[in-house]
Amino acid sequence: MTINIITKKITANYKRTSSGGQDLELQTNSNGEFLRDIPSDEIVPFTDFDVSATKLTMDERPALMRMIKLIKQERINRVVVYERDRLARNVYEYIYIVKIFHEFNVEVIFTASDAPSFSRDLFLETWYGLSAQFEGRRISTRLSDARKRNPPSMIGFKKKVIKQENGQTQRFYTPDPDKKDELINLFTEFANVECRDQIFNILMKYKALLDRKEFRLLDILRTPFLAAHYEGTDGVYHKLSNVEPIISLELFKEVQTKLDEFEHGINHGISLSYKTAIKTPICGKCQKELKFKKGQIGETGIYYCSKHKKYSISVIDIHEIIIESLKLEICKIKVESIQKITQKAITKQIQYFQKDLEENYSQLESFCIKFSQQHKPNDDSISVNKAMNKIHYFKDRLAASETQLSSLQNLKEEVNALYRFFTFMLTRLTEQEHFELADLLIAGIEVHADYVVIHYYFNDFIEEGDVRKNVPVK
């Protein structure tokens, strides 16, 4: 009789905190949204508490290693985790983990708001891991998620913290009588606007009544917390049981419709007045930072030198110049030079370990010949064991060198893959990505009377080695 043993596949719920001062509430709540429909006996928690990924290697993160072991045993078919940085401390570790996920066909779900979905494309996942500002974004996302559910303070609410019997605390929010009516009126009036001028009038009115700037008023209008809800990663509004609403969810949704309808006009009218440049420019004459003057609603701000009046420029002009200059410089970046330098360094290491491998092999071969000539089967066991230990030592050295060589060869292939992917992505950058790249590449900006000078980092990898790019002011 044939007996079929069926092994149930499980979902891994992985969480990690970097220090004892952090708690798991945000990760638990965020992961819980995706786990609620899965039977509890099919979920296995893996928690690395007070485990810093920046200080400890993968081998020193016990829960992560247990999870990977079960994946390799084909016991886990799904991993639910808050963000990529919960899994790995650098791109090399992350690529290693991603390859395991791919090899064993593991479904991976990231539960943080705006976290890119897991991809079966190794190049794409590598790109996510390589992003220079990815860590900052992840931290920002975690804090944003926490504030959505339990903000430290919220206009129109009074917060009460209650300590429960299990030692944990829970926050409850009730309307503040001093602000409640004004907030209700703000939402009600905004839901009935018909043109952009009405919007600006309402913003100016409640800017004084609520003592908040225009951008903050728009944030308030976009905050579902006032309707006792938060917006999940799926775009659906979820009720907050610890919050007493100030407005109804229906009124909140009506306001969102108006915000979407007039979004372009609102952004154009308000953001221009506050928007600053991605880098503060300096005066080309006195070399001091330019001062920023906020524009009127609907007008851009201006950078100016208090000593040299002609040395000024608007934020829009400086951003257009940055984009224009950056697009030209990106085409001149010698990506192949960076690749060659990297490959040369790897090749040097390969040659070192290859030489070490050959030397160890030669020593092992010589010692084995010497051993066979000097010892017989009935020789004293102590001398034989001593010789055998030395043979094992050389064999271990050989194995270590072979492992290093294999890793270096894989690294060469990954560098080539990254080179192809990087070259592909540089031609497809959005405006926001251009600004992020500018923050990394541009060393400084000088404003003169009729032109702008842009200084770049990494000039060894830019054709012609020109450190200054003069762009005329339009």
N, C-alpha and C positions, 0 to 999 in steps of 0.2 A: 504494500500500500504506500502511495506517495503522499507525503505530508508537506503541504505548502505553508511556509511561515511568512505571514504578512507583517512587514514592519511599517508602522504608521509614520508618515512624514510629519515633521513638526515645523512650527514657525518660531524663529528666534527673535526675542525682544531684547535688543542690545542697547545698553545705556552706559555712559561713563561720565564721571565728574573729575575735574583736574585737581581739586583740592577739597579738604574736609569742610571748608567754608561754603561750598556750593551744595545745593540740594538737587534732587532728581525730579522735583514737581513738574517743571516745564516739559522735560523729556517724557515723563510718565503720562501726562495729560495729552501731549501731542501724539505719542505712539498709540495711546489708548483709543483715539478716534478711529484708527485703522484696525485695531485688534478686537473691538467690541463684538463683531459678528463671527469671530473665530472661536470655536469651543475651547474652554480653558485648558482641557487636557491635551490640546494640540499646540499649546504655547509654552515655551521654555524661556525663562528670563536669564539673561547674562548681564551682570552688572559689575563694572570695574569702578569701585567707589574710592575716591581720593587717589586716583592713579593719573599722573601727569603724562600725557603722550609725548611731550617735548623732552622729558627727562628720562623716561623709561622706554626700552625697546619693546618690540612685540612680545618677545619671550617673557618679559616681566609684567605683562598684562594678562593675568590668569583667565579671566572670563572670556576675553577675545580668543585666547589660544584654545580654550575648551570648545568654543563655538566653531572655530576653523577645523578642529579635529573631527567634530560631528559632521561638518559639511563634507569633509573628505571621506567619511564613512557613509555618505549619502543618506544621512538621517535628517538633514535639514534641507528644505526646498524653498524657504522664504526667510528673508531677514528684514526686520522692521527696525529702523534706526533713525534718530533725529536728523543728523547731518553727516556729511563725509568726514569732517574733522573729528567725529567721535570714533572713527575706525582707525585712522592712521595719523602719524605725526609729520610725514613728508611724502613726496610724490612717489618715491621708490617703494615705500611700504604700501602705499595705496595701490600702485600698479600690481604688486604681488598679490594683494587681497582681491583686486578686480579679476585677475587671471583665474584665481580659485573660483570666484563666483561664476565666471564664464565657463570654466571647465566642467563644473558640476551643475550647470544650468540653474543657478539659484536666482529666484526673483528677489529683487532688492527694492525696498520702499523707503524713501526719505520723507519724513513727516514735517519738516520745517517749512514754513511759508516761503514760497518762491524758490525752494531748492530744485535745481534741475533734475528731471527724472533720470533714473539710472539707464545707461545706454549699453547696448551690446557691442558698440564700437569702441575698441580700446583707445583709439586716437582721441575720441571725444572725451572719454573719461579722464584721459591723461591731461587734456586741456583744462578740464575743471580742476584737477589737482595741481596744475602748474600756475594757475592764475595768481599774479603777484599780490593782488589785494583780496584774494578769496577769504583769507582768515578773518580780515576785518569785517567782511560782509557776513560771514557766519556768526561772528559775535553779535553784530548788529541785529541779525535775524532772531537769534535766541532772546536777546533783550526785548525786541519788538513783540515776540510771541508772549513773553511774560507780562509785558505791559498791557497787552490786549485783554488778558484774563484778570490780572490783579495789578492795576496801575498803582504806583506809590501815592498818587493823588490825581484827582480828576475834577475839573471845574463843574460846579453844580452838585457835587456829592460830598457827604461826610463819611469818613471811613472809620469802621470799628473793627478792631482785631480781637478775636476770641481764641483763647487757648483751649484746646480740646483735651480729653482725658488721656489720649495716647501721646501727649506732648507736642503734637503738631498744632499749628495756628491756621486760622481761616479768617479771611477778610470779608466783611459785609459792607455794602455801600447803600446809603439812603440819601434822598434828595436834600439839598441845602435850601431852605426856604428863602434865603437872601438872593439866590441866583435862579431858582427854578422857573419863575414866571418869565424872566427875561430870556432864558434859553428856549422856553416853549414859544414865545413870540418870535424869536429869531428864526426858528425852524418853520413856523407857520407862515411868516412873511416871505421867507425865501421860497417856499413851495409854490407861491403864487406869482413869482416874478415873470415878466414877459420880455424884458430886454436887458442888455448889459448895463445900461445906465442905472436901472433899478437895483441891480446887484451891487454896484459901487455905492449907491446911496445907503443901502442896508448895511453894507460893511462899514462905512464911515459912521453910521448911527450907532451900531453895536460895538464898534471899536472904542467909543467913549463910554457906553453903558457898561460893558463887560471888562473894560481896561485891557483889551487884547489887540495885538496887531492883526493886520488883514490876513496874513498867512495862517496865524493861529486860529482865527475865526473860520477859515476854510477847513482847517484840520478838525475843528469841533463839528462842523457840518458833515464831515466824512466819518465821524466816530460813532459806530453802532452801539458803543458802550452806553450811550445816553438812552438807548432803547432797550437796555439790558440784554444785549447780544454781542457776539464777536463774529468776525468773518473767518471761516476756516480755510484751509488750503484748497478746498474744493469749490470755493466761492459762495458757499451756502452760509447763511446766518444761523448761528447756534445760540440758544438761550443760555444766559448766565443766571443760575439760581440764587446767587449771593448778591444780586443787584436789584434794587427797586427802580423801575424805569421812570424817566422824566417825560419822555415822549413815546408814542407808539411806534412799532416797527413800520407800520404803513406810512406814517408821516415821514419817517427817516428815508424810506425808499422813494417817496415822492421828491424829497430834496435831492437824492442821488440822481434822479432823472433830470432835474434842472441843472445840476452841476455838470452832468455829461453833455447836456444840450449846449451849455455856454462855456464849456471847458476851454476852448481855444481863446475866446475873448477874455476870460478871467485870467488865464495864464499870461496872455499878452499884456493885459492891462496892469497886473500887479507884480508879477515876477521880474519884469524888466526893471522896475524901480529899485529892487533889492539885490538883483543878481550881481555877484562879483566875479572877477576873473579867476581861472583855475590856479594861476600863480600871480602873486602881487608883483607888478612891474616896478622898475626903478627908473629914475630920471637919468637920461643919457648924459646930462651935463654935470650934475652934482652927485650922482650915484646913490641918492637916497630914495627910499621907498616912496612911491606916489601915494597920495591920500585918496580915499574913495568918498565920493559924494553921491548919496542916494538920489535917484531921479524921481520925478513926479509920477503918479500912477499913469501907466501907459507909455512912460519914457524910460530909456536905459540910464543906468548910473554912469558916472565918469570918473576916471583916474586923472589926477592933476598934481603938479608940483607947485607948492606954495611959493617957491622962489622964482621959478621959471614958468610963466603962464602959458607959453606956447607948447610946453612939453606936457601934453595931455592927450587922452584917448578914451573913447567910449568902450564899454564892456563888449558890445556887439562887434565893434571893429577889431578889438584885440583877439576875440575868439575866432573871427573869420580869418585873421592873419595866422593864428596858430594852426588852424586846420589846414590852410593852404600850404604853409611851410612844412607841416608834419607829413602831409601826403607826398611832397617832393622828397623829403628825407627818408621816408620809409622805403621808397624805391631804390635809394642809394645804400641802404643797409646791406653790408656784405655778410649775409647769413651763412654763405658757404665758408667764409673765413672763420666764423664762430664754430661751425661744424668741424672744420679741419683742425683747429686748435684742440677741440674736445677729443676728436678721434686720435690726434697725435699723443695726447696725454694718456688715453686708454691704451694705445698701442705700446707706449713705453712701459706701462704696467704689465701688459701681456708679455713683452720681451723679458721683463724681470722675472716673472713667475715661470716662464718657459725655461729660462736658464736655471732657475732654482729646481724645477722639475727634472731637468736633465742631470744636474749634479746629484740630486738625491737618488735618481735611478741608477746612476753610475756607482755611487757609494753602496747602494743596496745590492747591486749585482756583484760588486767586488766582495762585499761582506758575505754574501751567500756562498760564493765560490770558496772563500776562505773557511767558512763554517763547514762545508761539506768535506774539505780536505783535512781539517783538524779534528773533527768529531766523528765518533762512531755511535751506533744505536745504544751500546751499553756503557757509554761514558757517564761520568758523574752528573747527576741531574742539576746540581747547582750551577756548574759551568755552562751546561746546555741552556738552562733557563736564562742565564745572564746574556748569552749570545742571542737567544730568541727574542728577548726583550728589546735588544738593539735593532733586530730585524723589524719588529713591530713598530719601533720608533720611526724608522725610515719609511715604512709603508704608510704610517699616519701622515708623515710629511708629504709624501707623494699624493695621498688622497686630498690633503688640504690644498696643495698647489693646483691639482686638477679642478677642485671646486672653484677656486679663485679664477682660474682660466675660463671655466664655463660661464661664470657670472660676468666676467669682463666681455666675453664674446656676445652674451645676451645684451649687455649694456651698449655695445657698439651698434647692434641692430636697433635698439630702442632710440639711440641718438639719431640714426638715419630716419627712423619713422617720425620722430619729433621734428626733424628738419623739413621733411615733406609736408607735415601737417602745419607747421609754423608758416612756411612759405605760402601755403594755400590760404590760411586764415588772414594773413596781412592784407590781402586784396579785398577782403570782405568785412572790414570793420565798420561798425555803426558810428554815429557822431559821438555818442557817449563813450564808446571804446577808444575812439581817437583821443578824447580828453583824458581818459585814464592812462593811455600810453604816453601822452604828453607830460603827465605828472611824473612819469618815470624817466623820460628821455630829455626833457628840457631843463637845463641848469639855471637859466635866468632869462629875463626879458628886459631890454632897455628901450625906452621910448624917447625918440628924438622929435624935433619939430616937424619933420616930413617923412620919417621912416622909422621902422622898428627893427632892432637887432635881437635875434634869438640865439642863445648859446645852448649847445647840446652836450650831453654826456656821451661817453662811449665813442669818441671821435675816431679811434683806431679802427672801428668797424663801419665807418661811413666813408664812402668814396671821396677822394681828394682831401680828406682830413680837414675840411673847412669847419672851424669851430664857431664861426659867426655867419648867420644867414640874414642878410638885409632884405627886408620886405617893405616896400613903400606903403605909406598910409593912404588909403583911398579917399 
